[in-house]
């Protein structure tokens, strides 16, 4: 069985959804990619658009509560926002927990293009972090 990686944020609408899509795209079948939130808000259409621009389809992903994906226990739990790190349930056992802090693109201000630019920047930051992780920790556990 392949190791599961859970990306966790507050709303499970942007960052964790993008991370789930990127891991699925970049790692192929090496991992089971999951995402969830401590207070799920629904998939953000701007996240879907930003990922589609990069060739990654997350349009069928759904926003889920963290309790819905903790069993069986994932091998990795990666929080992608500071609020989720603070409110993340204590996960005991063998799960490796990591924290990657990314700006919340849903909070971006300005014109539609300004906001889209923030989504693209965060999308690209997440992709880089996952690529780096796959070269190091992601292959060594």
HUVEN-V629381 format. One record per backbone hydrogen bond with DSSP energy under -0.5 kcal/mol. NH is the residue of the N-H (numbers start at 1). CO is the residue of the C=O. If there is no record, write none. Layout:
nh->NH co->CO
nh->NH co->CO
This chain:
nh->3 co->30
nh->5 co->32
nh->6 co->76
nh->7 co->5
nh->7 co->34
nh->8 co->6
nh->8 co->78
nh->9 co->36
nh->18 co->14
nh->19 co->15
nh->20 co->16
nh->21 co->17
nh->22 co->18
nh->23 co->19
nh->24 co->20
nh->25 co->21
nh->26 co->22
nh->27 co->23
nh->28 co->24
nh->30 co->27
nh->32 co->3
nh->33 co->31
nh->34 co->5
nh->36 co->7
nh->37 co->64
nh->38 co->9
nh->39 co->10
nh->41 co->11
nh->42 co->11
nh->44 co->13
nh->47 co->44
nh->48 co->44
nh->49 co->45
nh->50 co->46
nh->51 co->47
nh->52 co->48
nh->53 co->49
nh->54 co->50
nh->54 co->51
nh->55 co->52
nh->56 co->51
nh->57 co->55
nh->58 co->56
nh->61 co->58
nh->66 co->37
nh->68 co->65
nh->69 co->66
nh->70 co->66
nh->75 co->4
nh->76 co->4
nh->77 co->96
nh->78 co->6
nh->79 co->77
nh->79 co->98
nh->80 co->8
nh->85 co->81
nh->86 co->82
nh->87 co->83
nh->88 co->84
nh->92 co->90
nh->96 co->75
nh->97 co->95
nh->98 co->77
nh->100 co->79
nh->102 co->80
nh->102 co->100
nh->105 co->103
nh->107 co->104
nh->108 co->105
nh->115 co->111
nh->116 co->112
nh->117 co->113
nh->118 co->114
nh->119 co->115
nh->120 co->116
nh->121 co->117
nh->122 co->118
nh->123 co->119
nh->124 co->120
nh->125 co->121
nh->126 co->122
nh->127 co->123
nh->128 co->124
nh->129 co->125
nh->130 co->126
nh->131 co->127
nh->132 co->128
nh->133 co->129
nh->134 co->130
nh->135 co->131
nh->136 co->132
nh->136 co->133
nh->138 co->133
nh->139 co->136
nh->140 co->136
nh->140 co->137
nh->141 co->137
